[in-house]
Amino acid sequence: NKPEATQIHFDDAYFNNYYDTEFYTRVPSCVTNVKTKLYYSTSSDFKAPLPFEFTVTPHIFKSITPNPALDQDEITIHLDNFESHLVGNEPLVRIGIFSTYVRPNENGDLVFKLGGSPSANKSYPITVHYGPHTITPPIQLAVVNPYGLDFSPKSGNPGTRVIITGKFAKGGILNVSMGSGLGAPAEAISDTQLAFNIPMGIEDKPYPISLSRWNNPDPIPVPGVFQGQSTKFKSISPLSGPAGTTVTINAEGLYNHQSNSYTVNFGGPIAHSSEDSSTKIIMTVPEQTAPGTYPIRLYLVNMLVETGLFFTVTK
């Protein structure tokens, strides 16, 4: 006679039981002891021991890929007989000082993105904590630096899309430095291509390109130099008008990479751009601006750009 049990307890951890022609359950993911006593309980809160002791055995580590890996790489740990539907206490993976809880995927693999900016060119121990066990594989994960081999195009103005070829963690973000305080975030659009846009403020001169990882400022040089082409400001229209006039600044090579508004200081009152593109900026002179001639200096994300243009506010 099968008891009308609703839960099977492994010491204090439990899982609902199932039976058709047999009475069976699963070992709960939150079990904390290697040797456990079994109990069953019913909907009436009745709890009774079963005449068994169960030994919880650890899963066996099979492999980790890729190895070597890059910071921000997607890592897969293969363990034997891991269940894809686990809920509750998920396995805790540690690699060096990096740690994360991971729910197994449909194949029972632990898939996660390596983070924490581990130092490159080093190997780190791997542990998987699950249930009462700590699984320590006999191998370590080697972390290596990304690198760039070439880039294209070799010249351009702000907003130019540059592709660096090399080895990267797909979906990862790196910093691109061009010297002189200029830099930009870059995204790995594949494991061989890193893309970024040339920032505002670039001048008509050659720039070296180097890469760095977050929290790890050591530069990784990319061979070659990029020939910068500065933003060319052409005109402002109209050249004069009363306060409240809407003006258009015409240029070649504008790039507003964070979609913030451009601002211009008109002797105290601040004008904000209402529209911008790679060739124009539209803004309205503040109503409270005093008559006078004002240089058009664009402020954008802690950057001041001299346009060489002037606007005269008339009475």
VOVEX-439937 format. One line per field, with one value per residue: residue number from 1; x, y, z of N, C-alpha, C in turn. Coordinates in steps of 0.001 Angstrom, whole numbers, plus 500000, padded with zeros to 6 digits. Atoms other than C-alpha are relative to their C-alpha. Example, Ala and Ser with C-alpha at 12.3 -4.5 7.8 and 13.67 -1.06 7.14 Angstrom:
<pts>
num c(1,2)
n_u c(500890,499180)
n_v c(498810,498810)
n_w c(500000,499940)
ca_u c(512300,513670)
ca_v c(495500,498940)
ca_w c(507800,507140)
c_u c(500900,499230)
c_v c(501200,501090)
c_w c(500000,500730)
</pts>
This chain:
<pts>
num c(1,2,3,4,5,6,7,8,9,10,11,12,13,14,15,16,17,18,19,20,21,22,23,24,25,26,27,28,29,30,31,32,33,34,35,36,37,38,39,40,41,42,43,44,45,46,47,48,49,50,51,52,53,54,55,56,57,58,59,60,61,62,63,64,65,66,67,68,69,70,71,72,73,74,75,76,77,78,79,80,81,82,83,84,85,86,87,88,89,90,91,92,93,94,95,96,97,98,99,100,101,102,103,104,105,106,107,108,109,110,111,112,113,114,115,116,117,118,119,120,121,122,123,124,125,126,127,128,129,130,131,132,133,134,135,136,137,138,139,140,141,142,143,144,145,146,147,148,149,150,151,152,153,154,155,156,157,158,159,160,161,162,163,164,165,166,167,168,169,170,171,172,173,174,175,176,177,178,179,180,181,182,183,184,185,186,187,188,189,190,191,192,193,194,195,196,197,198,199,200,201,202,203,204,205,206,207,208,209,210,211,212,213,214,215,216,217,218,219,220,221,222,223,224,225,226,227,228,229,230,231,232,233,234,235,236,237,238,239,240,241,242,243,244,245,246,247,248,249,250,251,252,253,254,255,256,257,258,259,260,261,262,263,264,265,266,267,268,269,270,271,272,273,274,275,276,277,278,279,280,281,282,283,284,285,286,287,288,289,290,291,292,293,294,295,296,297,298,299,300,301,302,303,304,305,306,307,308,309,310,311,312,313,314,315)
n_u c(500845,499191,500576,500471,499029,499873,498606,498978,498992,498624,499813,500928,500319,501044,500457,501269,499838,500842,500097,501029,499864,498917,499967,498676,499837,498682,499192,500188,498770,499553,499506,498751,499208,499651,500807,501286,501087,501181,501310,501075,501021,501269,500672,500457,498794,499442,498655,499574,498732,499890,498884,498869,499056,499608,498714,499993,498680,499744,499934,498640,499605,499594,499171,500350,499650,498667,498864,500070,501172,499850,500953,501295,500349,501042,499344,500872,499469,500745,499988,500797,501335,500575,501381,500232,501151,499734,500454,499626,498582,499243,498573,499154,498745,498917,498772,499236,500865,501303,500975,501346,500927,500354,501001,499640,500828,500794,499110,499393,498706,499946,499540,499968,499011,498896,499923,499090,498719,498834,498731,499737,498783,499935,500953,500788,500696,501443,500786,501455,500625,501377,500423,498987,498698,499211,499343,498776,499397,498535,499414,500299,500394,499008,500590,499046,500407,500412,498972,500364,498967,500119,501276,500421,499062,498812,500179,501394,500372,500842,501120,499550,500043,498725,500019,498700,499995,499121,500642,500792,501139,501191,500925,499263,499711,498641,499723,499037,499316,499304,499062,500482,501234,501123,500291,501369,500299,500063,500710,499589,501172,499741,498769,498848,500178,500333,500479,500189,500139,499044,500693,499812,498767,498818,499364,499402,498677,500061,500240,499844,501186,499737,501180,499868,501182,500514,499269,498671,499608,498811,500366,499669,499870,500424,499056,500449,500499,501217,499856,501187,500521,500800,501297,499885,501182,500133,500780,501134,501066,499453,498826,500440,501432,500342,500102,501113,499788,499516,498841,499481,498549,499694,498651,499720,499284,500524,500342,500544,500019,500850,501318,500259,500148,498923,500371,499201,500168,500167,499750,500777,501078,499512,500855,499867,500396,501279,499832,498626,499615,498572,499721,500608,500523,501039,500302,500654,499328,500899,500735,499410,498650,499789,499429,498553,499476,499557,499341,500737,499178,500882,499681,500589,499437,498714,499113,500239,499597,500025,500494,499552,501190,500541,501388,500267,501360,500405,501088)
n_v c(498804,498791,498941,498811,498969,498876,499560,500887,499179,500453,499192,498864,499613,500876,499874,500711,501332,500375,501444,500613,501381,499988,498868,499423,498565,499507,499452,498547,499247,499310,500945,499460,501054,501114,501122,499438,500892,499737,499940,499544,499219,499966,498706,499722,499654,501185,500283,501298,500426,501156,500816,499908,498876,499714,499310,499053,500031,498787,500099,500115,498976,500571,499069,498584,499410,500234,499933,498713,499156,498561,499337,499788,501145,500904,501220,501152,501095,501230,500957,501170,500264,498833,499848,498673,499324,499667,498706,499826,499786,500271,500175,498815,500204,499062,500044,498956,499232,499848,501028,499765,501116,500358,501050,500829,499826,501170,501157,500258,499324,498709,499021,498680,499076,499736,498578,499650,499546,500713,499689,500883,500809,500758,501099,499884,501229,500066,500804,499965,500349,500406,500921,500149,500277,499029,500716,499301,500724,500075,499012,498604,499210,498994,498766,499315,498672,499804,499301,499489,500202,498988,499293,499349,499288,499444,498562,499605,498962,500535,500821,501065,501338,500686,501415,500577,501463,500624,501029,499317,500722,499487,499314,499298,498582,499564,498578,499640,498741,499439,499015,498624,500014,500447,501422,500392,501407,500840,501257,501130,500449,501422,500343,499512,498608,499023,498808,498762,498788,498953,499009,498568,499443,500466,498961,500428,500555,501452,500454,501428,500637,501076,500553,500341,500606,499276,500233,500504,498953,500298,499894,501062,499255,500550,499496,498982,498725,499497,498611,499276,498885,499249,499470,498742,499161,499236,498762,499926,499284,498738,499497,499101,499973,499735,501148,500852,500454,501372,499967,501283,500068,500960,500531,501333,500812,499930,501319,499920,501438,500359,499406,498858,498778,499024,498747,498808,498972,498648,499014,500363,500887,501195,500557,501442,500414,500704,500986,500032,501101,499924,498800,498770,499892,498956,499567,498696,499072,499740,498725,499016,499649,498571,499692,500109,501042,501118,501130,501265,501077,501130,500861,501327,501058,499564,499618,498686,499984,498666,500078,498863,499283,498990,499583,498691,499809,498610,499515)
n_w c(500000,500074,499163,500715,499628,500920,500038,499465,499330,499830,498796,500009,501378,500517,501374,500185,500566,501137,500169,500837,499548,499022,499085,500232,499804,500413,498921,500079,500253,498785,499007,499448,499378,500867,499503,499593,499633,500812,499361,500869,499308,500705,499978,498637,499243,499369,500503,499489,500589,500870,499491,500928,499950,501378,500144,501116,500633,500786,501450,500506,500969,501286,500767,500009,501297,500561,499086,499306,500204,499827,499126,500651,500832,499519,499540,499804,499185,500229,498906,500369,499447,499349,500435,500573,499405,498600,499507,498597,499759,501212,499763,499891,500712,499669,500794,499326,499104,500661,499633,500500,499943,501374,500187,501166,501198,500369,500114,498700,499918,499317,500987,499373,500558,499077,499664,498917,500553,499457,500651,501134,500021,498752,499895,498780,499598,500269,499070,500134,498724,500249,498954,498943,500609,500754,501087,500388,501125,499970,500902,499722,501168,500391,500516,500873,500451,501395,500765,501307,501024,501047,499945,501238,500862,499362,499785,499949,499045,498930,500421,500899,499411,500185,499640,499654,500094,499023,499190,498991,499425,500674,499112,498958,500191,499705,500198,501044,499728,501163,499501,499831,499234,500811,499888,500331,499740,501198,499767,500830,500757,500227,499274,500757,500385,498962,500716,499240,500801,499662,499163,500243,499447,500726,500804,501276,499724,499795,498631,499713,499430,499045,499338,498585,499412,498847,498741,500310,500956,500793,501423,500953,501259,501283,501006,500940,499492,500634,500391,499601,500791,499037,500411,500739,499828,501238,499904,499105,500711,500507,499284,498920,499771,498607,499114,500392,501378,500198,500891,500485,500168,501053,499827,500532,499010,498637,499469,498649,499746,498864,500248,499137,500782,500037,499341,500279,498975,500553,498964,498815,500445,500687,501048,500202,501349,500112,501066,500517,500880,500310,500796,499512,498641,499926,498640,499889,499101,498870,500033,499091,500441,500236,501317,500091,500886,499168,500679,499874,499441,499704,498862,500177,499152,499455,501094,500590,501407,500596,501382,500798,500475,499083,500219,499405,499487,500208,499149)
ca_u c(500000,501566,501140,499207,502362,502761,506435,509546,512080,515856,516503,515066,515055,512112,510683,507174,506794,505325,503973,502065,503154,506142,506749,509524,510885,513892,516777,516036,518551,518692,519850,522740,523959,525788,524115,520391,517470,514248,510767,507413,504721,501082,498686,497649,501185,501853,505570,506924,510362,511165,513536,516246,519383,520347,523863,524050,526923,528629,528285,531385,533095,533499,534835,534886,534828,536394,539717,541665,538950,538623,537061,533325,533426,530442,531659,530086,530759,529700,528794,527426,523693,522794,519076,517883,514796,516554,514985,515693,519281,521186,524835,527362,530304,533576,536505,539166,537354,534495,531340,527807,524739,523808,520655,521414,520222,518091,521148,522034,525091,526096,526391,527402,529404,532819,533052,534958,537795,540195,543847,544859,547583,546791,545015,542281,540873,537295,534776,531084,529155,525952,524002,526403,529298,532046,533233,536848,538019,541645,542109,542102,540639,543261,542270,543965,543833,541825,543914,543564,545439,544147,541345,539389,538890,542200,540793,537581,535754,533596,530941,532990,532382,535669,535997,538979,539778,541342,540171,537356,534559,531394,529019,531750,532583,536106,537497,539210,541794,543130,545454,545015,542167,539986,538252,535098,533338,533574,531394,532544,529991,531588,534513,536755,535366,535219,533230,533318,532591,535157,534301,533825,536929,539235,541704,543399,546299,547247,546143,547369,544662,544782,542285,541676,539263,536999,538835,542022,543659,546694,546625,546610,548039,546509,548977,548695,547472,544137,544231,541776,539594,538136,534550,534249,531813,530467,527850,525143,521791,520600,523663,521615,518172,516328,516287,514009,515361,515799,519224,520781,524482,525745,528774,530383,531335,529078,528619,526427,527277,525218,522199,522588,521671,524340,524384,525618,526163,524780,526378,524545,521364,521874,520440,519837,519699,516245,517505,520880,522429,525866,525478,523396,522350,519121,518547,516662,518396,516982,514389,516339,519569,520903,521772,525347,527564,528283,530828,529224,531006,529353,529318,528762,529440,532261,533677,533990,534087,535023,533067,534556,530991,529209,525598,524455,521405,519622,517196)
ca_v c(500000,503293,506105,509189,511275,514700,515275,513217,514681,514251,515383,518928,519252,517915,517356,516425,512756,511175,507689,505702,502103,503101,505475,507894,511415,513574,514515,518166,520790,522307,519129,520000,516653,513848,511171,511868,510154,509855,510808,511240,513727,514044,516878,516527,517511,513944,513114,509592,508046,505672,502782,504101,506272,508011,509104,512213,511835,514759,515420,514726,517558,516798,519968,523755,525669,527796,527372,529659,532324,536092,538333,538666,535362,533008,530020,526547,524011,520455,518216,514703,514082,517650,518308,521188,521936,522678,525491,526989,526650,527003,525956,528586,528817,530402,531204,533044,535884,535871,534059,533672,531495,529610,527694,524743,525108,522597,520354,520482,522697,525710,528651,532122,535196,535544,538877,540710,541753,538994,539665,538268,535735,533889,530656,530450,527551,526478,525334,524471,524502,522524,520820,519364,519151,521371,520138,521109,520085,519044,521832,525639,528289,530327,533964,535759,539303,540336,541723,543757,543004,545696,548207,549881,552579,554302,557851,559729,562405,562099,559420,557288,553597,551750,547943,546419,542812,540473,538236,539390,538123,538472,540978,542290,545971,547397,550920,552403,555100,557431,559430,563108,562126,560926,557596,555660,552459,549599,546506,543117,542417,538993,537062,538597,542155,545124,548215,551820,555332,558125,560647,564397,566467,564652,566870,566746,564546,560860,558962,555681,553219,551027,548874,548390,546407,547836,548161,547139,550190,548419,549390,546801,548536,547958,548201,551287,554872,556530,559801,562120,564589,567295,568546,571343,574105,575874,578422,579577,580723,583358,585345,587646,588087,588896,586641,583673,583188,579572,579058,576256,575417,573699,571438,568265,565553,566090,563099,563055,559587,559731,561528,564377,567885,570300,573490,577019,579676,583037,585148,583274,581963,578424,577192,573461,571783,570612,568590,567401,565156,564639,567886,570316,571462,573385,575429,578490,581517,581970,584743,586390,586761,590333,592033,591428,589178,585720,583078,579699,577230,573801,571918,568175,565590,567448,568573,572115,572473,575814,576380,579710,580949,583961,584996,588568,589108,592307,594474)
ca_w c(500000,498899,501412,500298,500741,499209,500030,500553,503003,502845,506401,506255,502463,500518,497064,495971,495209,492081,491539,489034,489369,491537,494394,493477,493951,493069,495286,496183,495079,498574,500318,502639,504006,502232,504397,504782,506493,504531,505700,504063,504946,504017,503478,507129,508230,509319,509009,509308,508759,505935,506662,504353,504425,501219,500178,497988,495517,493747,490044,487961,486115,482401,480738,480563,477270,475984,477726,477420,477679,477498,480124,479181,477268,477522,479538,479527,482286,481460,484400,484178,484686,485601,485446,483273,485356,488648,490632,494017,495126,491870,491610,492681,490279,491391,489116,491058,492850,490314,491401,490043,490531,487355,486449,484162,480575,478676,478217,481905,481224,483314,480909,482131,481153,482791,484615,487309,484967,486036,485308,481944,481260,484478,485353,487966,490013,489286,491895,491655,494944,494789,497539,500112,497678,496320,492927,492184,488701,488180,485619,485832,483532,481690,481053,478161,476791,473752,470921,467745,464523,462154,461678,458895,457711,458455,458475,459122,461097,464239,463892,461487,462211,462712,462779,464572,463658,466180,469036,471338,473588,471497,473090,475379,475846,475719,475962,472916,473606,470918,473138,474058,476398,473523,473849,473103,474162,471678,471334,470106,467353,466828,468267,465567,465182,467562,466478,467691,466432,466283,469049,468808,469461,467076,465213,461818,462887,463297,466410,467878,468926,472023,473903,477615,479764,482478,485826,484051,482449,480981,477270,474503,471397,467970,465059,462830,463241,462486,460536,462240,460356,462549,462466,459892,460907,457828,458806,461183,459855,460385,461479,463705,465183,468411,471443,470737,467210,466081,464511,462478,462760,459609,459776,458515,461003,464017,466319,469397,470708,473918,472429,474900,473786,472625,474693,473974,476626,475504,478205,480996,479406,478059,474761,474231,470854,469822,466863,465609,462974,461444,459452,461544,464998,465604,468760,469958,471464,475018,475374,478203,476163,476174,472875,471727,469630,471052,470019,469408,471676,471847,475137,474899,477635,479400,476063,474702,470910,469332,466123,465040,464411,465959,466430,467065,469272,468220,470173)
c_u c(500882,499359,499557,500897,500020,501441,500891,501127,501339,500549,499004,499623,498960,499691,498667,500236,499030,499869,498841,499974,501120,499898,501377,499979,501342,500763,499895,501327,500540,500483,501388,500902,500292,499184,498692,499039,498755,498730,498963,498990,498757,499383,499496,501160,500545,501359,500491,501300,499816,501245,501216,500909,500505,501324,499961,501407,500216,499917,501469,500253,500487,500916,499542,500467,499508,501064,501262,498752,500388,499036,498766,499639,498816,500650,498951,500742,499091,500189,499129,498627,499418,498610,499745,498902,500241,499494,500441,501478,500800,501478,500723,501336,500990,501182,500875,499096,498624,499076,498629,499164,499489,498929,500383,499062,499295,500847,500637,501366,499871,500626,499893,501073,501056,500104,501023,501353,501189,501260,500270,501328,500252,498977,499337,499347,498503,499350,498519,499418,498536,499595,501080,501419,500636,500803,501197,500670,501527,500673,499613,499586,501067,499278,501066,499429,499375,501127,499428,501147,500002,498676,499736,498720,501155,499883,498515,499759,499125,498764,500384,500023,501291,499853,501438,499873,501016,499273,499309,498921,498726,499010,500679,500269,501432,500078,501005,500585,500740,501005,499339,498663,498781,499810,498546,499781,499895,499332,500522,498768,500159,501261,501252,499893,499533,499645,499886,499880,500994,499285,500189,501303,501256,500512,500569,501434,499879,499848,500337,498709,500443,498704,500289,498689,499551,500780,501389,500587,501208,499649,500460,500096,499472,500943,499359,499546,498751,500197,498697,499632,499014,498638,500198,498685,499928,499280,498990,498948,498771,501230,499625,498483,499725,500028,498738,500127,500494,501111,500407,501502,500291,501457,500130,500781,499560,499679,499619,499809,499119,498599,499633,499836,501312,499510,500958,499671,499936,500124,499224,498847,500550,498962,500306,499533,498667,500061,501452,500194,501490,500350,499377,499563,498988,499735,499367,500744,499048,499392,500674,501416,500093,500556,501525,500388,500657,500724,499206,500991,499045,500519,499276,500770,501417,501011,499579,500560,499840,499564,500578,498853,499518,498536,499768,498528,499667,498884,498669)
c_v c(501248,501085,501180,501180,501104,500464,498909,500879,499280,500829,501154,500460,499034,500308,499270,498629,499779,498488,499645,498528,499881,501264,500646,501508,500391,500473,501520,500737,500662,499045,500442,498938,498903,498761,500572,498883,500420,499958,500278,500759,500032,501384,500364,500315,498823,499697,498706,499586,498834,499209,500007,501162,500196,500771,500866,500040,501254,499728,499995,501071,499315,500944,501436,500583,501449,500050,499884,500813,501459,500485,500367,498895,499247,498646,498899,498941,498792,499082,498817,500042,501184,500225,501428,500760,500441,501396,500115,500280,499628,499838,501344,499679,501075,499750,501141,500723,500231,498876,500377,498745,499737,498912,499183,500262,498695,498747,499635,500632,501309,501007,501385,500850,500290,501500,500246,500480,499285,500376,498981,499286,499320,498868,500027,498672,500121,499175,500169,499512,499656,498947,499893,499881,501258,499216,500834,499224,499980,501009,501393,500693,501053,501202,500745,501352,499950,500690,500448,499852,501108,500722,500689,500783,500596,501492,500307,501075,499400,499274,498884,498663,499276,498561,499541,498484,499426,498887,500675,499062,500598,500579,500771,501449,500281,501513,500161,501358,500451,501056,501351,500051,499564,498495,499739,498563,499236,498680,498928,499449,498548,499668,500426,501483,500852,501306,501184,501166,501048,501110,501431,500452,499559,501119,499411,499536,498490,499650,498515,499462,498899,499603,499810,499423,500814,499583,499435,500913,499682,499997,498799,500668,499226,500564,501050,501274,500396,501478,500736,501114,500744,500379,501341,500770,500984,501322,499899,500868,500127,500415,500883,499920,500257,498726,499214,499493,498551,500029,498577,500117,498896,499561,498677,499234,500251,498585,500124,498568,499586,500597,501050,501242,500779,501245,501101,501031,501367,501018,499738,499096,498852,499543,498515,499646,499257,498903,500003,498768,500133,501289,501280,499860,501134,500314,501382,500859,500337,501403,501082,500412,501498,500232,499940,498888,498921,498949,498721,498914,498882,499206,498672,498991,500362,500367,501368,500004,501414,499891,501098,500821,500982,500261,501307,500077,501485,500370,499736)
c_w c(500000,500864,499145,500369,498963,499869,500574,500532,500019,501148,499928,498594,499447,498542,499910,499375,498837,500011,499083,500368,501021,500833,499861,500173,499418,501223,499918,499871,501257,501083,500457,500613,498987,500370,500527,500391,499232,500840,498909,500835,499133,500116,501393,500933,500792,499365,500640,499316,499043,500410,499071,500413,498575,500000,498756,499417,499157,498507,499567,498950,498723,499219,500234,498674,499958,501091,499155,499618,500185,501072,499172,499011,500612,500290,500167,500808,499789,501213,499608,500669,500756,499424,499518,500722,501441,500345,501449,500123,498757,500325,500052,499350,500444,499080,500505,500992,499382,500439,499460,500193,498577,500013,498775,498816,499644,499831,501331,500156,500762,499050,500622,499338,501062,500244,501088,499545,500623,499234,498905,500164,501339,499934,501368,500342,499779,501107,499688,501321,499727,501023,501061,499465,499409,498969,499551,498876,500105,499074,500463,498705,499737,499393,499205,499583,498606,499246,498659,499036,498956,500190,498671,500281,500812,500250,500037,501044,501093,499461,499051,500736,499664,500489,500240,499900,500975,500716,501174,500551,499409,500997,501102,499634,500430,499848,498867,500358,498745,500429,500160,500742,499210,500143,499683,500436,498687,500353,499050,499296,499546,500781,499248,499633,501181,499300,500946,499029,500468,500780,499505,500642,499285,499097,498718,500233,500214,501482,500120,500617,500946,500677,501484,500491,501200,501246,499773,498924,499134,498509,499187,498637,498802,498941,499083,500688,499213,499696,500297,499030,500894,499426,499313,500145,498852,500181,501121,499323,500892,500812,501175,500118,501468,500825,499662,498577,499984,498959,499617,499803,499003,500100,499280,501056,501429,500469,501465,500500,501169,499896,501042,499129,500011,500738,499583,501075,499323,501127,501291,499647,499138,498984,499846,498594,500055,498951,499585,499134,499740,499262,500559,501448,499997,501463,499969,501005,501152,499964,500842,499599,499697,498598,500031,499045,500850,499162,500263,500423,500447,501189,499802,500846,500450,498919,499467,498585,499460,498543,499103,499447,501072,499651,500744,500396,499897,500972,499308)
</pts>
